[in-house]
Amino acid sequence: MDRVDIVVIGAGVVGLAVGAAVAAKDKEMYILEKESVHGQGTSSRNSEVIHAGIYYPKGSLKADLCVKANPMIYEICEQNNVPYKKCGKLIVANGEEEVKQLEEIIRHATDIGARDLELIDAEKIHELEPNVKADMAILSPSTGIVDAHGLMDHFHREARRNAGTDPLVLETEVIGIEQVKDGYVVKMMSGGEPFEVEADVVINSAGLYSDKVAEMAGIDIDEAGYRMHWSKGEYFSLTGKPPALMLVYPPPPEDAASLGIHSVPDLTGRLKFGPNAFYVDEINYAVESEKEPFWRDIVKYFPTVKLEDLHPDMSGVRSKLQGPGDPVIDFVIKHEEDRGLPGFINLVGIESPGLTSSPTIAEMVKGMVDEYLG
C-alpha cells in the first residue's frame, strides 16, 4: 500500500488552492477527484464573482476570509495571467423600504471591513449605468468577475510546481476512510478497480459531498451539524446588447437563500441573470424554472429587458449547511482532533464566497497542516 503525507479529497477551486498551499517537494501528496476533469461541480457553475465581503455575519469566516482574499485574488490574477475584470457592483434600491435596507447593508459591510463602498443617488447611478432604474445604490468598485477555470488551472499549476510532480489524480472516487494507528487508510475506486493509500493527513474538500466524506471518517454529521442541504440556482442569458457592464444586484431577499437575481456579465461581453435558489434532493443541471418570474424580478431595475430576450443558460448547486428558512451558517474549516481524528481536516459548507476566499481558506488549512506535521 502506498503511503503519502497528505491526501486532499476534491479538486474544486478550494481543493486545488489547498493543494497548492500545502504541497512541498519533501511531502508526498495526492489530490483526488472523482470526475475526469477538475472543477466540474460548484466551482464552475456559479456567477464567478470576486466578492468584496458585504453581507456576511461579523466575525464569521465567510466575512473575514472574503475581505482578506478580495485583493489577493486580483493580485493572483495580475501576476499569473488569470483573466478577470474589476467591473464593480451596484446593489440597487427602489422605494423607501429598500433604501433603508441599503443603509443597513452599508453600515454592516463597513463594520466587517469591506472596502471602498459608497452610497450613491439616482443621478450617479444613471451616470454609471443609464439603463438601471434605481433610487439609490451601494457602489462596490472592488467587486469583479474572474475566469473560475483559469483560477483553478493556476492553483493546479502551483500545486504541481510546489510538489515537484503532478499530485492530481482524476476519475478516482473515495469510498471509505479508516483510521489506523499512524493516520488514515483512504479507500478508492479508480477505473472500476479498488485501491488504498495510507496518509498522515486527510483534507476533506469534497464540496457537495463533503458531509458524506466526513461521515466516512466516523463523524456523526447530524450531531456535528455537517449535513448538506443542496440549493440549486439557475441562470437565463440575454440576447442583444447588455443593458449594463457592472454587476447589478437587488437588496438580498430576507430568506438568506441567495443574494437575489442579479445581472452577471462575463469576460466575453455576454450577460446573464440569476441565480434563483431552491432546495433539491437530487443533483441535475437542467434549467427547470419558467423565465417569466425571472423577468418580473429583472424589470424592477432593468425596465428595458424584454421577456422574449431571455433564454435558459446554465445552473449550479450550492452545498449549504443551512436548510430552508434557517439563518446563515458559517464555513466549517476544522481540524477534527477533538473528535479523536488527529490529522483529519474538514472543509464543509464551502459555498459563496468560497471562490473568492479560496486563497485565504488555503492559508488557514496550511497553518493547520504545518502545526500538525511540524
N, C-alpha and C positions, 0 to 999 in steps of 0.2 A: 504494500500500500504506500502510495506517495505521502510524504509529509511536507507541509508547507507552513510558513509563518502565519499567513493571513488569507482568508477566503472572504471575498465580497460577493454577496448574493444580489444580483440585479444590476444591469448595465443601462439604466436610465441616466439622466443628466447628473443626479445626485450620486449614484453608484460610481459613475465614471470620475466625477470630481473627487470623491473619497479615494478611489483607487489611485488617482494621480497624486493625491496628498500623502498617502501612506506608503506608496511604492518606494523602494530603495534597492540598490544593487546587492546589498547584503541581506535582503529579505526575499524569500520565495512567496509569490502571491498569485492567486487566481481571482479573476472577476468572472463570475458565472452568469450566463444569460440564456434563458430557455428559447428565445427567438433566434432567427437566423441572422438578424442584424440588430445592433444595439439601438436603444431608444425608440422602440416601437409602441410603447404604451403611452402613459400620460405625458411624458416628456416631449413627444412630437405631435400631440393633439391638444393644443391649447392656444392662447392668444399671443404667445411669445413676447409677453410684456416684461420689460425691465421695470419693476415696481419701485416706487420711492419710499414705501413703508408708511402708508397714510392711515389705514383703517384698523390695524391690529391692536389688541389689548396692550396697555402699558406694562412693561416688564416681561412680556412674553418673548419666547424665542422667535416667533414669527416677526414681531416688531424689531427686536434688537438685531437679529441676523440679517433681516432685509435692509434696514437702514445702513448697516455697516457694509453690506455687499453691493449696494447700488453703485457707488463709484468704482468698486473693484471690477465689476462686470465690464464697465466701459473701458477700464484700463486693460483688462484681458483682451477685449475685442481690438483695441488700438494696437496693442503690441503683437498680436498673433493673427491679424488679418481675418478676424471673425466678422462677417457682415452684421451691421447694426445701424439703427437710425435713432438719434436723440430727438424724436419728433415732438415731445411734450404731450401733455394731457390736460383736458378740461373736465372737471366734474361740474355739471350744469344744474341749474335750478330754475323752475318756473313756479311762481306763486309764493306766498308768504311762508307757508309751512316748509317747503323745500329750501327756501333761503335760510330759515332758522337751522335746518339740518346741516347746510353747508357751514354755517358759522360754528356749529358744534364740531363738525369734522375738522376744520382747520385748527381749532383750539387743541383738539386731541392730537392731531398729527404733529403739530409744533411741539407739543409736550413730549411726544415719544421720539423726537429728533429728526423727523422728516425735514428735508432741506428745501429752501428756495420757493416755498409756497406763497401764493398771493391771491387775495380775493379781488376779483375784477368785475366791473359792471357791464351792462349790455353793450355800451358803446365800444369798450375794449374787446369784448367777445366778438363783436361784428368786425372790428379791425383784423383780428386774428383769423376768424373763420366766418365769413359773411353768410354762409348757409345755415349756421346754427342758430336756433331760436332759444334764447335763454335770458332771464332777468339778471342772473348773477352766476358766476362760476369760480371755482378754485382752479388756478393755473399751476400746474406742476411741470416746470421745464426739465426736470431731471428724470422724468418718466420717458421710456423709449421702447423700442422693439429690437429683438435680436433674432438672428438665424439660429434656432434651437439646435438644428442638426450640425451647424458649423461650430457651435459651442461644445456640443458633445464630441465632435471629431477632435477639437482642440484638447479636451480632457483625456481622450483616448491616446492621443499622441504623447501627452505629458506622462501618462501612466507608463507607456511603452519606453519612453526616454529615461524616466527615473528608475524603472525596473531593470533596464538593460535588455529586456525581451518583451514580447507581447503577452500580457497577462490575461487578455480577454479570451474566454472560452465560450463559444456560441453553441446554440442548439443543445444545451445542457440544462436539464431541469432538476432542481433539488427536490428529492422525495422523502428525505429523512435527515435528522440530526441527532446524533447520540453523544452524550457527554461521557468522556473517558478520563482516565487519571490525569493525562497531560494535555487535555484540550477537548477537541470535538472531532468525531468522525462525521463527515458530510457525505450523505449518500445521494447519488445522482443517477439519472438516466441520460445517455447520450447515444444517438443513433440506434435506439432500441436496446442498447446494452447497459446493464448496471455497472457502476464502478464507484469507488470510495476514495476519499482523501482525508487525511488527518491534518488538523490545523490548530495552532495555538489560539488564534483569534478568528472569530466569525463575525462579520458585519452584515446585518440584515438590512438591505436596501431594496427590498423586493416590491416596493410600490403598492399596487393594487392587491398584492398577495402577501404583504408584509405581516399581516396578522397570522396567516397560515404558517409562515416560516417561524414566527415566534412560538406558535403552538407546537411545531415540530421539536423545538428546543425544550419543551416541557413547561411552558408558561401557560397558566390558565388565563386566556385572553379576555374573558368576561370579568374575572376578578381584577385583572390589571387595567381594564378599560381600553384594551387594544383592538377590539373587534372593529373591522372596517365596515363602513356604510358607503356604497358606491353611488356617486352622484353624476348623472350624465348631463352634458351640456352640448347644445347643437348650434351650428352657425349657418347663416344664409349669406351668400355672396351677392354683390350688387353689380349689375351690368351698367355700363356707361361711365361717365366721368365721376370720380369720387367727390362727394359734397364737402369733404374735409380732409386735411392732411394729418391732423392731430388725432390722437385717441380722444374720443368724447364719451364720457360716462354719465349716466343719471346718478342721482343720490342712491346709495345702496339700499336694497329692499330691507325691510325690518326682519325678515326671516333668517338672515345671515347665511342663506344657502349659496348666494353668489353676490357679485358686485353689480348685477343688473346687466341688461342687454346694452352693449356699447359698440361703438364703431371700432373696427380693428384694421388699420392699414397694414399692408405687408411690404416687404422690401422690393417687390416688383411693381408697386404702384396700384395694386388691386385693393379693394375694400370689401370686408365682410362685416356682418353684425352678429353679435352673440356674446357669450352663450346664455341660453336659458339654463335652468337647473331643476332636475327632478331625480328622485332616488329610484334605483333599479336593482333587481336581484340577479340579473344576468348581464354580461358584457356583450354588446354588439354596437357597431359603429354606423349603423344606418341612421339617416336623419328622418325621424318619425313624426315630428311636430308639424302642424299646419303653419303656413307662413303668415296668415293674417294676424294672429296675436303678436307675432314678432313685429310686424309692420305697425300695428297700433302703438306699440311702445316706442318704436323708432321715430314716427312722425311727430311725437310730442316735442322733440328737439331737432329733428331733421324734416321739416314740413314739405320739402321738395321731393322726397323719396317716394316713388310710386310702387304700389303693391306688385305690379307685373315685372318690375325690375329686380325682384328678389328671387333667388334660386337656391335650393338646398346645396350646401357646400360640404361640411365635414362635422364630425362630432368627436368628443373625448369623454373620458370617465375619470373623475377625481376620487381619490381614496380619502374619505373623510372619517374622522373619529366621532364627530357628532352626527346623530341621526336626525330625522325630521323634527323640526321645532326646538332642537337643542341649541344652547348658546355655542359660540365658537370654542373649540378645544385646540390647545396648542400642539405644536410638533412634539413628538416623543423622540428624544435623542439621548439614549441612556445606556450606560454600561450596567448590565444586569447582575453585578456582583452581589448585591444584597438579596437577590433571589437564588443565590447559590450557583450562579452561572458566570464565574470569572472568565473574562475574555470574550463574552458574547455581548455585542453592541447592537441595540435595536434602533432603527430609524422607522418610525411608524406614524402614519397620518401625514406624510410629507406631501401636502397639496400646495396650492398657491399660498405664499410666494416662494415655493421650493426652487423653481427655475432661477429666479433672481438670487436666492440665498445659497445656491449650490456651493460657491467658494467658501462661504463662512461656515456652512454645515460641515464641509470637508475639513476646515481648520479645527473645528470643535472635535470631530471624530479623531483626527490625527493626534490631538492632545491626549485623548483617552487611550489610544493605542500606544503612544510613546510612554505614557505613565505606566501602563500595564506591562509592556515588554521590557521597559528600562533601557 
